[in-house]
Amino acid sequence: MGKYNFETADFNSELWEQLRGAYGNIQEDIAPLMADTPEVPDNEKTLSPYASFESDYMIAFDNILQQLSHQMSFYNASYIALPYLANAFNYWYEKDDFVMQVLFLVNTGVIVSTDNEDNHQYNNDITDTIPENIMESYNQSILFFKEKAEEFLINRLDMLKQFEPDTVSYICISLLALVGKREHSFVLLLENFSQCPVVCENCSFFLEEIELDDDIENPEINEELNSMITPAPSVIGEWDKKSLDNTYMWLSNVLHIAGSDYDAKKLSYFYGTFTCPECGTKSGPVIDVCMKALMGC
Ligand SMILES: [Zn+2]
């Protein structure tokens, strides 16, 4: 696939039994995606959480997401699934089907966000036992998706305006797993882009949840938020629309361009500074503090 070199595991491989998703073997869910010229009805090309699917393709596609990201855990079946998803994505890419590309990039982003240290410390981590060629193909297919996500964010940005602001935010924080730190995407997805747990590295002060939604419009009503988090200064209007190196910079501006200023403001809290209410130690960005709190550090 262009400069990326990945192969899909054989359908007769015993790996399908070994590398399982949340509900077991994922082979049956992968198979419909491999049809030569699949068709999906337009009304099923949706990111709505209330969507119901009737086509074999979308039922399988939806199952794969459930199998590989149930409760935002990591599942070993992802190692074998990602190259297949990359091939299936390529069909829609070559067909220039914009919405199907978005669906694949979003779901892949969610799946990749779960492949992080927090999940690996709790799960039965068998990373070391994965055959080298499978691991290499998995990593190559993630790089392939990264390139496509970057292309999407830089060249197709205006197309995002066709979605509702909440959907745009979900798309962006999922794509973040592919183009930026997957841990940041994981925190925002896991906490519904509305809460964050915090921990102080100095004195171990811990708070399971600071609420951001609604309260950022009136920070004075949320004493905890007001006293503990200093939002990062706004960078709206400062992005060159090319560089994706600075997550806070591009993500703030993409949210703004797509009409999601409220979420851009919320993001300034996640990329702000945490001040411990017990000992006064400052740390940040808040989103890294959240990840440490999730990991129980
Ligand atoms: Zn402290």
Residues whose N, C-alpha, C, O or C-beta is under 5 A from the ligand:
A	BS01	ZN	C200 N202 C203 S204 F205 C276 E278 C279 G280 T281
